[in-house]
Amino acid sequence: VMTSPNPPMVYDYFGFPPETYQIRYPAPGAPALAQRTADLLRAAGHRVNLDGQQGFDHGTFAPMAVIWPEADMPTYQLSIRKDYDPATHFAIGRALAPLREEGVLIVGSGLSFHNLRMFGPQAKVPSEAFDAWLDKTLALPGEDRTAALLNWESAPYARVCHAQEDHLVPLFVALGAAENDAAERVYHDVMLRGGVTASSYRFH
């Protein structure tokens, strides 16, 4: 859990235009909320490390620069686990659900398609199929939705769209925090990077 009161920037990507390494998102950190997050996770039996050096990576500053360009809202990050286990990340989200009642916005930053070797026209069919499955699955009632999403590898083209699931796992955290709240698609693109279908959702 990031605890810095003034997080630096972390440009954790390679081969992009120079201007993408000049982006600044000067939001203040949220040390007290970070501690509250750690307390909730520990109470639920999860191991937690507090990190005062970690800065905002693109998983935070890319969406937040669009969602909240004023950059005046206290913001902090929670890393995902290296094992990417869906059930564990769902449980993490469930442990953090009380934060929603305390006015904390939980953002599961990622994308419904992430395969850097397949961006372009060749991604059209796989991304359309996986995105359609995701949209249908998120519309299911509570327990059915959870069971289907935690078994995401059975979805069409699952491992084509997510050869490594680091951009999908944040959805499981958001799902756990959302409990039985309905999912609404708030972003949908059918020509991202030349042919990718991708979506983002809000639980409410």
N, C-alpha and C positions, 0 to 999 in steps of 0.2 A: 504494500500500500504506500503510495507516494505521500510524504509528509512535509515536503518543502513549502514554506510560506511564499516563496518567489521562484517557481519552477523555471529552469532554463529550457532551451529548445533542444530537441534531439532529432536530427535528420537521419532517420534509420532507413534510408533507401539509396539506391545507387543508379547512376546513368540518366538522371533527369536534368532538365534545363537549369542553368545556374540560378535563375530567379527563384526556383523552388527551395533553394538553400538559404534564401534571404527572408523567408516568411517568419513573421513574429506573431505570437499570440500571447500578449502580456497579461493574461488573467492572473489574479492572485491565487495562491494555493489555499488549502482548507485543512490545516493541521488538526483542528478539533474534530472535524468530520472524519478525517482519516483515522483518528484514534477510535471514534465511535464505530467505524466500519470494522476495524480490527477487533474491537470488543465483541461485536455481534458475531463475527466469524469464529472467534475463539470459543464463545459460548455454545456454538453449534458443533464444536469439535474439529475445526479446521486449523491447520498451522498457518501462522501469519508472520511475515517479516515487514517491518517498517523501514522505508527507504527515504532518507532525507536528501539524497543526491539526484534521484531520478527526475528527469524533465519531461515536458510534453512531447510525445512522439506523434507521428502523423495520424495515429489512431484517435488522437484527441484533437490536435489543432486543425486537421483537415475538416472534420464535420463541424467543430465548434465555431470555426471562422465563418461558417454559413449560418448555423443555428443562432449564434450569439456573437455577432461581429463586434459588439461594444467591448467584449473581453473584460467586463467588470464583475462577472459572477465568479465567486470562489469555485475553483475547479481542481479536481485531483483524479488520479488514475489508480485502478486496481488491475494488476497483471493477471493474465490467464495462466493456468498450470501447464507445465510442459507435456503432461500426458494427454491433454486435450479430452479427457474423459467426459462424455456428455452428462452422465448422471451426477458426477461430482460438481460440475459447473452449474447444473440445475439446482443442486443442493446449496451451493454458494449463493445463488440468486435468491433462493427461498430464505436463507438466513438474513439477507439484506433487505427483505421486503419491508420491515418497519421503517426504513429510511424514507420510503415513499410517503408515509404518513407524517413525516417530519419535514417535508418540503424539499427533499433531495430528488433531483432528476437523475435517473439511472440510464445511461446511454450504453447500449451494447454495440460498440463500433465495429463494423465489418462490412461484408457485402455478400449477397446471395450467390455470386460467382466470383471465384478468385483462382485463376490459373494463368499465370503470366506467360506461359508458353502457348496459350491458345486464344489470346485476345485477337479479335478480328472476325472475319466472316465464318471461319471454321467453328467458332463458338456458338453460332446461331442456334443450331438444333439442340445441342446439349443444354445450353443455358435456358432456352425456352422451356424445355421439358422439366428441368429441375425447378425453375421458377414457378411453373404451373403447379407442380407437386407441393412446393412450399406454400403457395397461396391457398391451395385447397386444404392443406394440413393445418395451417394456422386458423382456419375457420371452424375446425372441429371443436366439440365441447371439451372442457378441461382435461380430464384424465386421458381421453382418447388422443387429444392433441399432444399432450406430453409424451405418451407412449410412442406415438408415431415419430415425433421429432427426435427423441432419444435413439430411435432406430433409423436415423437419417441415411445411413449407408445403403439401405434398401431402396432408396429413392432412385428414379431414373437418372443415369449419368452422374451419380453422386460423386464418385472418385475422379471423374473427368472435370467436374466443376470445382471440386475441392480436393486436389491432389494432396494438399496439406490443409487441415481444417482450422487453422488459426484465425481465419476471417469469418468462420461460421460459429465457432465456440461462444463468442460473446452473446449470440442469440439465446443460447441455453441459460446463461446467467439472467438475461432480461426476462426470459420465459419463467424462470423460477421466481423472480421478484414479482412478476405480474400475477402469479397465481391463476385465477380463473378469468381474469379480465379479457375482454375481447381484443383482438388484433385488427388494426386498420392499416391498410397499405397507404403510405403517405408519399412514396416515391416509386416511380416505375419508368424504366427506360428500356427501349428495345433496340437501340443502336449505340449503346455505350462502347467506346473504343472500336467502332466499326462493325458491330454485329452482336454484342453481348446484351442479353436480356437480364436485368437486375432490378431488385426491389428492396425497399426498406419499410419497416413497420413500426407502428406505435401501439402500445397496449394501454387501454383506458376503460 
